[in-house]
Amino acid sequence: MEVAGIAFRAMDTTPEPPQSQAQPSARPPEAGPESEPRPELRPESEPRPELRPESEPRPESAESSGPSEESEHPDRPGHPPRPAYDPPPAHAPRAPWADGIRFAFGTLTVLPVRGTRWDREAAHAGMLSAPLAGLTVGLCAAAVGGVLLFLGGGALLAAVATAAIPAVLTRGLHLDGLADTADGLGSGKPAEDALRIMKRSDIGPFGVITLLFVLLGQVAALAQLYGQSWAHGAVGAAVAGVAARCALTLAARVGVPAARPEGLGAAVAGTVPWRSAGVVAAVVVVGCAVVAVPFGPYAVVRHAFAALAALAAAELLLQHCRRRLGGVTGDVFGALAETAATVALVVLTFG
């Protein structure tokens, strides 16, 4: 019996070891006191430390200041965190448009407009409003030419009066600037000497010759336009006035320095952003094309091209003055205006 009992016990104990080895693999790791195999799950949780290098570059200020841009937009991990405050404005406060219009008319014309501000903020709005001053001057010139035609004067007399009115309404400053710029550039001397020549009150031979041909070109072009009709001459005078002052807007853009630390050039240089100057130029070109709609489709193209050619010619002169003089002055602004007006009138006579 004992032998049988021993044999029975042996038979009972021999299958137990494989059962005890199979039980841990059959049971889930969570059940029972045999939860010690849980460290076997570490390979599934090991990738978590790999995410730490991506979170380490986050600045401590972004974590402390609140939710960052990465938490709001997880699909843009490289985007910088959003600041918790509003950034300061990119530009200084601008002057009201009323002050800008007063600045434009008070600076570019002799009309009785009293300016209230003469700082750079007002200069910014004033140079953007410069085409309005040019339109006013052009319409006044066209009105005088129309009166002379109505009274029986010929096209040549109306052309002379139309060319003289802008000089009267600007006290001849633009023509004087054209003559001084021609003297300075024509001297062939360095920038300091050329600027000194331009500051003199007398006019040299280069200035006289330039004034002569520019005024002859304007009168000849206006006479041809008035020969077609008063409307053609009036529109030509308005287009020339607007294009001339739009050239000043482009010359006052950011990036164009002043050649002197004083004067009108220093007051308005760099006050107009590039985008604003481009918008004003586009509006001027479109406006010049629209006013020619009654004259036919070819006239629309011609007037738009006249405005573009005027601005291009003024830009070429501006770049030349930057190379020779180092920047712009009040005389250079006058030369740009007269150049643009002359080119616009000459192009309008084509065709």
C-alpha positions in Angstrom: 0.0 0.0 0.0 2.7 2.4 0.9 4.5 1.5 -2.3 1.3 2.0 -4.2 0.8 5.3 -2.3 4.2 6.4 -3.1 3.7 5.5 -6.7 0.4 7.3 -6.7 2.0 10.4 -5.2 4.7 10.3 -7.8 2.2 10.1 -10.5 0.4 13.1 -9.0 3.5 15.2 -8.7 5.1 14.5 -12.0 2.4 16.3 -14.1 2.3 19.3 -11.8 5.5 21.0 -12.9 4.3 21.4 -16.5 1.0 22.7 -15.3 2.8 25.2 -13.1 4.9 26.4 -16.0 1.9 26.7 -18.3 -0.2 28.6 -15.9 1.6 31.9 -16.0 1.5 31.9 -19.8 -2.2 31.0 -19.9 -3.3 33.6 -17.3 -3.3 37.3 -18.1 -0.6 39.3 -16.3 -3.1 41.4 -14.4 -4.9 38.5 -12.7 -3.8 37.0 -9.4 -0.8 37.8 -7.3 1.5 36.9 -10.1 1.4 40.5 -11.4 5.1 40.7 -11.2 5.5 39.9 -14.9 4.2 43.5 -15.5 7.8 44.7 -16.3 7.4 42.7 -19.5 5.1 45.5 -20.7 8.0 48.0 -20.6 8.9 47.4 -24.3 5.4 48.9 -25.2 6.0 51.9 -22.9 9.6 52.4 -23.9 8.8 54.6 -27.0 7.6 57.3 -24.6 11.1 58.5 -23.7 11.7 58.9 -27.4 9.2 61.7 -27.6 11.1 63.7 -25.0 13.6 65.2 -27.5 10.7 66.7 -29.4 9.3 68.4 -26.4 12.6 69.5 -25.0 13.1 72.4 -27.5 9.9 74.1 -26.2 10.8 77.3 -24.5 9.9 77.6 -20.8 8.3 80.9 -21.4 5.8 79.4 -23.9 4.9 76.7 -21.4 4.4 79.2 -18.6 2.6 81.8 -20.6 -0.3 79.6 -21.6 -1.2 77.3 -24.6 1.2 77.5 -27.4 0.6 77.4 -31.1 1.9 73.8 -31.2 -0.9 72.6 -28.8 -3.5 74.5 -30.8 -2.2 73.2 -34.1 -0.4 69.8 -33.6 -0.1 69.4 -37.3 2.5 72.3 -37.4 5.1 71.3 -34.9 7.7 73.8 -36.2 5.5 76.8 -35.9 6.7 79.3 -33.2 4.6 79.7 -30.1 2.0 82.4 -30.2 2.8 85.4 -27.9 0.4 86.1 -25.1 0.4 89.8 -25.9 -0.5 91.9 -29.0 2.7 93.0 -30.9 3.2 96.7 -31.4 2.1 98.3 -34.7 4.5 98.1 -37.6 4.2 101.8 -38.4 3.9 104.9 -36.5 0.4 106.5 -36.2 -0.7 108.1 -39.4 -2.0 111.6 -39.7 -5.6 112.1 -40.8 -6.3 112.4 -44.5 -7.5 116.0 -44.0 -4.0 117.0 -42.7 -2.4 115.1 -45.6 -4.5 116.9 -48.2 -3.6 120.2 -46.6 0.1 119.2 -46.6 -0.1 118.3 -50.3 -1.8 121.5 -51.4 0.2 123.7 -49.1 3.5 122.2 -50.3 2.9 121.6 -54.0 0.6 124.6 -54.9 0.0 128.2 -53.9 -3.7 127.7 -53.3 -4.9 129.2 -50.1 -4.8 126.0 -48.1 -3.6 126.3 -44.5 -1.6 123.4 -43.3 -1.8 122.3 -39.7 0.9 119.7 -39.5 4.3 119.4 -41.1 5.7 116.3 -39.5 6.6 113.1 -41.3 3.2 111.5 -40.5 1.5 114.4 -42.3 4.1 114.1 -45.1 3.1 110.4 -45.5 -0.5 111.3 -46.1 0.4 114.4 -48.1 2.5 112.5 -50.6 -0.2 109.9 -51.1 -2.6 112.8 -51.8 -0.2 114.5 -54.2 -2.1 113.3 -57.4 -5.2 115.2 -56.1 -3.2 118.4 -56.1 -2.0 117.6 -59.6 -5.5 117.0 -60.8 -6.6 120.4 -59.4 -3.7 122.1 -61.1 -4.4 120.3 -64.4 -8.1 121.2 -64.3 -7.4 124.9 -63.6 -5.0 124.9 -66.6 -7.6 123.2 -68.8 -10.2 125.8 -67.7 -8.0 128.7 -68.7 -7.3 127.1 -72.1 -11.0 126.5 -72.7 -11.8 130.1 -71.9 -9.3 131.3 -74.4 -10.7 128.9 -77.1 -14.2 130.1 -76.3 -13.1 133.7 -76.7 -11.7 133.0 -80.1 -8.0 132.4 -79.3 -6.3 129.7 -81.3 -4.9 126.4 -80.1 -1.4 127.7 -79.7 -2.5 130.5 -77.4 -4.5 128.1 -75.3 -1.5 125.7 -75.2 0.7 128.5 -73.9 -1.8 129.5 -71.2 -2.3 125.8 -70.2 1.5 125.4 -69.8 1.8 128.6 -67.9 -0.9 128.0 -65.3 1.0 125.1 -63.5 4.0 127.4 -63.2 1.9 130.1 -61.7 0.1 127.7 -59.3 3.5 126.4 -58.1 5.4 129.7 -58.1 7.6 128.1 -60.7 9.2 125.9 -58.1 9.1 122.8 -60.3 10.6 124.6 -63.3 13.3 126.0 -61.0 14.0 122.6 -59.6 14.3 121.2 -63.2 16.8 123.9 -64.1 18.8 123.4 -60.9 18.9 119.6 -61.3 20.0 120.0 -64.9 22.8 122.3 -63.8 23.9 119.9 -61.1 23.8 116.8 -63.2 25.3 118.5 -66.3 28.3 119.8 -64.3 29.8 116.4 -64.1 31.2 117.1 -60.7 31.0 115.0 -57.5 27.9 114.8 -55.5 28.9 117.5 -53.0 29.9 120.0 -55.7 26.8 119.2 -57.7 24.5 119.8 -54.7 26.3 123.1 -54.1 25.6 124.1 -57.7 22.0 123.2 -57.4 21.6 125.3 -54.2 22.6 128.5 -56.0 20.0 131.0 -57.0 21.3 131.5 -60.5 20.7 129.3 -63.5 23.5 127.9 -65.6 23.5 127.0 -69.3 22.3 123.5 -68.8 19.3 124.7 -66.8 18.4 127.3 -69.5 18.6 124.8 -72.3 16.5 122.2 -70.4 13.8 124.7 -69.5 13.6 125.9 -73.1 13.1 122.4 -74.6 10.8 121.2 -71.9 8.4 124.2 -72.2 8.6 124.0 -76.0 7.6 120.4 -75.9 4.7 121.0 -73.6 3.4 123.8 -75.6 3.7 121.9 -78.9 1.9 118.9 -77.5 -0.9 120.9 -76.0 -1.4 122.8 -79.2 -1.8 119.6 -81.1 -4.3 118.3 -78.5 -6.3 121.6 -78.5 -6.2 121.4 -82.3 -8.3 118.2 -82.1 -10.8 119.6 -79.6 -10.9 121.4 -76.2 -11.8 118.1 -74.6 -8.6 116.4 -75.8 -6.5 119.4 -74.6 -8.3 119.5 -71.2 -7.9 115.7 -70.6 -4.2 116.0 -71.7 -3.6 118.8 -69.1 -5.3 116.8 -66.4 -3.4 113.6 -67.2 -0.1 115.5 -67.2 -0.8 117.1 -63.8 -1.8 113.8 -62.2 1.1 111.9 -63.6 3.5 114.6 -62.6 2.4 114.5 -58.9 2.2 110.7 -58.9 5.9 110.7 -59.8 6.5 112.6 -56.6 4.6 109.9 -54.6 6.8 107.2 -56.0 9.9 109.3 -55.3 8.9 109.6 -51.7 8.7 105.8 -51.2 10.7 103.9 -48.6 14.2 103.2 -49.6 14.9 106.4 -51.5 17.2 108.5 -49.2 17.5 112.3 -49.0 20.6 113.9 -50.5 20.6 116.6 -47.8 19.6 116.5 -44.2 17.4 119.6 -44.6 14.8 120.8 -47.1 11.7 119.3 -48.7 13.5 116.2 -49.8 14.5 115.3 -46.3 11.0 116.1 -45.0 9.2 113.7 -47.4 11.9 111.1 -48.4 11.0 107.6 -47.3 7.5 108.4 -45.9 5.5 106.3 -48.4 5.5 102.5 -48.1 6.1 100.5 -51.3 2.7 99.0 -51.3 0.9 102.4 -50.9 3.0 103.9 -53.6 2.1 101.0 -56.0 -1.6 101.3 -55.2 -1.5 105.1 -55.9 0.3 104.5 -59.2 -2.2 101.8 -60.3 -5.1 104.1 -59.5 -3.6 106.9 -61.5 -3.0 104.7 -64.5 -6.5 103.3 -64.4 -8.0 106.8 -63.9 -6.1 108.2 -66.9 -7.5 105.3 -69.0 -11.0 105.8 -67.8 -11.3 109.5 -68.6 -10.4 108.6 -72.3 -13.4 106.3 -72.7 -15.4 108.8 -74.7 -12.6 109.1 -77.2 -12.6 105.4 -78.1 -10.7 102.2 -77.2 -7.5 103.3 -78.8 -7.5 106.5 -76.8 -8.0 104.5 -73.6 -4.8 102.5 -74.4 -2.9 105.6 -75.4 -3.8 107.5 -72.2 -2.9 104.6 -70.0 0.4 104.2 -71.8 1.1 107.9 -71.5 0.7 107.7 -67.7 3.0 104.6 -67.6 5.6 106.2 -69.8 5.6 109.4 -67.6 6.1 107.4 -64.4 8.8 105.3 -66.1 10.7 108.4 -67.3 10.5 109.9 -63.9 11.8 106.7 -62.4 14.8 106.7 -64.7 15.7 110.2 -63.7 15.2 109.3 -60.1 17.7 106.4 -60.3 20.2 108.6 -62.1 19.9 111.3 -59.3 20.4 108.6 -56.7 23.6 107.5 -58.3 24.9 111.0 -58.9 23.7 112.9 -55.9 23.1 110.2 -53.3 19.4 110.8 -53.0 16.6 113.3 -53.6 16.2 117.0 -52.9 13.4 119.5 -53.4 15.0 120.4 -56.8 14.9 116.7 -57.8 11.2 116.5 -57.0 10.6 119.5 -59.3 12.6 117.9 -62.1 10.7 114.6 -61.7 7.3 116.4 -61.9 8.2 118.4 -65.1 9.7 115.3 -66.7 6.6 113.2 -66.1 4.3 116.0 -67.3 6.2 116.5 -70.5 6.5 112.8 -71.4 2.8 112.3 -70.8 1.8 115.2 -73.1 4.2 114.0 -75.8 2.9 110.4 -75.7 -0.7 111.7 -76.0 0.1 113.2 -79.4 1.1 109.8 -80.8 -1.4 108.4 -83.3 
